[in-house]
Amino acid sequence: MRQNQNMPNAAERIRQICRYIEENASQPGVPTLQDLAQRAGLSRFQFQRNFQAIVGVTPKHYAEACRLRQLKTNLRHAADVTTAIYETGYGSSSRVYERADAHLGMTPKQYREGGSNQIITHATVDSPAGKMMIGATDRGICFVQFGRTREELLQALEKEYPAALLETMREPAPPSFRQWIGALTAHLSGRQPHLDLPLDIRATAFQMRVWNYLRAIPYGETRSYAQVAGAIGNAAACRAVAGACSRNPVAILIPCHRVIRGTGELGGYRGGIDTKKRLIERERAGVKNYNGMLEASS
């Protein structure tokens, strides 16, 4: 069947479905894949493939993230936790608590209290890109940033998690923490281009879309804010993309330094423009070295 010329293209249809999911995040039940595909005017296979390629996650995961964002809002304003859960459209509180650690990084009650009693262990190390602080819960890394001093970085961690209990990493550090630091340092030295470390972070649905796309930008390459906005199906969201980059709590692991202005200027960076420049230059040099090694071995 030939497509109607007035029918929007696939990217626009996926964008409309994203808006539909967001607007109905609190409605009981989750639209099936077939329902969403029909609304988009695509087959289930085309819809699933196009949605994941454009958004970076499956329709189911996107819907869950939208509902979680609404739950976060309701937890801040509802009379109690139970009311917030049911106002968000969850059929039972037990299902929310079962999955809360994976999505909120804490229980709904802890989130309502601003992260109260969540323990974050942190350490500051000298890295090839300057002083770097790593913060982690028992579920994964929740903070990676660069700064001039340990004190400056600690203030940034406190601002990011104002109600958490912050503890300096004791020596000797647990093997997993040492492994994470080693992987980050190797990455910054150009010896480990790809990182796959456990994260414990919170995000809105939009931030998740941006951050997932950033993780797909190849090592040593950059994209403009406009290119990122277009890639996630919202070409007019350049400023929102920049905002999502600025709120990224885990530098390197979510490589927001790979996003620059369309003019070629670097734009802003939480760790400072000089750090952003060094990170980009190091990655480009790493790609050249890696290609040189391949040529030498061929």
N, C-alpha and C positions, 0 to 999 in steps of 0.2 A: 504494500500500500504506500502510495506516494504521500509524503508529509505535506500538510497544509502550509502554505507559505506564511500564513498569519500565526502559525503555531510557534511558540518560543523555542529556541534551541535547547539542547540537553542541559547545558550549564544553567540557563535561566530557569528551566523547569526544576532542577535540583535546588536552586536557590529558593524558589517558591515553596518547595516541600520543606526546606529547613525552617522557613518562616511559619509554615503550618504546624510543624512539630513544636516549635517554640511557643506558639500561641495556645496550644492545647496541651501543654506539659502537665497541667494539673487535672486533666480529665481522667476519670477512671478508665483503666484498660489502656493498652498500647496498640495503635493501629498496626495491622499486620503488614508484612512486606507486600502482599498482594494488593491491599487497600492503597498503600502509598504508591505502588507502581501504576495502578489504574488512575490515580489522581494525577500522576505525572504524564500519563499517556504513553508509558513505556512497558515493555515486557518485564517480568520479574528479573530476568537475567540482565537486561540492559540497565534497568534501574539500579540494581545492586552494584553492578560494575561501575556505572557512571557516578553513583553517589559516593562510593568509597574512593574513587580516583580523584574526585573534586573536593570532598570534605575531609578525607583522610581516615575516616572511621566508618563502621557499618551503620545503617539506619537505626538499628536497635541500640547501639552504643551512643549514638547521637541523642536519641530520645531519652535514654537514661541520664545523660549529662544535663539535658534541659530540665528534666524533672528534679535532678539534684540541685541545680541552680535555684529552682523555685523553692525547694525544701530549705536551702540556706536562708533565703529571704524570709520564709515563714518562721523559721526557728528564731530569727531575730525579733519578730514582731508579734507572734502568736502568744496567747495567754500561757501556754505550756507546751512541752515537747509533743505530747500525744495529739493535741489539737493541730499543731504544725504538720505532723505526719499525715493526718487524715485530710487536712485542707489541701495537701499536695497531691492527693489522689491515690495514696498507697492504701491497699486494702487492709493491711495489718502492720503493726509496729514491729513485729518479730522479723519480718522480711527486711525492713530498713536496718535494724540493728545487726542482722547477719552480714550485711554487705557494707556497713558503715565504715569499717576500717579501710576497705579498699578504695572507697570513694571520697570520704570526708577526711581520712587520715586520723579520725578520732570518732568517738560515739556522738550521736546527735546532741546529747546533753553537754558533752565537752565543747562541741562547736557552739552551742547556744551561749556558753560561758566564755567564749573567746579563746578557746584552746587551753583553758585552765587545766593545770596538772599534766599537760603533755610534756614529756621530757625530750629535749633536743640536746644532743651532745655535739660539741664543736671543737675544731682544731684549726689553727692557722699555720700555714706552711709557706716557705719561699718557693715559688714556681718560676718557670721560664718567662711567665707574663707578669711577674710581680707577686706581691703578697696575696695569698688566696685563702679564704676561709671556707671550710666544709662543715655543714651542719647535717645531722642525721637523727632520725628516730629509729626505733627498733624495726621499722618496716622498710626503710630506705633513705636515700639522700633527699633532703628538703631545702637545702640552701648551698649554693656555690657562688661566691662573688669575689671580685678583686678590689683592692684598696691600697692606700698608702701605709696605713698602720693597722695593727690588731684592734686598737681601740675604735677606730673608724668602722671597721668591719663588724665588731661586736654591736655597735650602735645600730647598724643596718639590720643585723639579725634580730635585735630586740624590737625594732620597728616592724619587721616582717611578722614576728610572732610575739605580740605584746603580752599575752597571758600565759605563755609557755614557761616551763622551768628549764633554764639554760645551764648546762654543766660543761665545764672544760674537760676535754678528753684526757683521761688518765693514761700514764705510761706503765706498762706497754699497752698500746691500743689493741682492741680485738682484731683478729686476723681479717675479718671482713672490712673493717674500717681502713686498715693498712692497705688492703687490696684496692679499695676505692681510690685512696690517695695516690697509690702507685699508678693506677690506670689513668687518672687525670693528669698526673705529671708526665707520664709517657706520651699522652696525647698532645700535650702542650709542647713537648720536645720533638714532635713529628714522628715518633716511633710507633704510635698506635692511632691511626686515622679514625677508626670507628669505635665508638663507645656504646656499651649496652649495660648500664648499671641500674639497679633498682631505684625508683623514685617514690617519694611520698609527698606529693604536692596536691594543691587544690586549684581548680580552675573553673571559670564559667564556660558555657558551651562555646562561646565565640573564641575565648582564649585557647581552648582545647583545639579548635580548628586551626588557628594560627600556629600554635606550638607544634602540632603534628606535622604541619607542612614544613616548618623550619627544620624539623629533624630529618626531613626527606631531601633537603638541599645538599648536594654532594660536597664532600670535603674539598676545600680549596676554591669553591665557587661562591658567588654572591647573587642576590636577587634584590630588586628594588621593592619599596613598600607597595608600589602600584602592582608589580608583578605578583606579590604575595596576595594582595586583595583580589586580583583577578583569578588567581589559582584556586581560591576558596569560594569562588562564586559570588563575590560582592565587590565589584570593581570600584564602587564609591567609598569603600571603607578604609582608605589609606591611613587616615588619622587614627582610626580604631586599631588598625594593625600596628601602628607605631606605639599606641598605648599598651597593647598586649605585649609587645617586645619589652617595653620599659618595666612591665610588671613581672617579667620572668624571674623567678627566684633562683633558678639553677643555671647559671651561665655555663657555656660549653656543652652541657648535657642537652639543653635546648639552645641551639646555636644562633641566638638572636644577633650576634655580631656579624652574621652573614647577610644581614638585610641593610641596604644602604639607600641613599636617595637616587632618584632617576637621573640626576645630573652627574652622578659619580661621586658626589660628596659623601662622606661617611655617615653624617647624621648623628643622632645622639647615641649614648651608650651608658648604661648604669655604672660601669666600672671606669668610665672616662674615655675620651676619644683616643688618647695615646694607646691605651690598652686595646681598644678595638682595632686600631691600625696594626699593632703588633700581632694580634691574633690572626688577622687576615693575611698579613705578609708571611707569617710562619706557616700557615696552611698552604699558601701558594708555593712557598719554597719546598715544603714537604712533598707536594705533588710532583714538582720537578725532580726532586731527588729520587722519588719512587719510580718515576718513568725512566730516569737514567739507569737505575738498577735493573729494570726490566730489559732495557736495550742492551746493557752490558752482558746480561745472562743469556740473551738470545743468539 
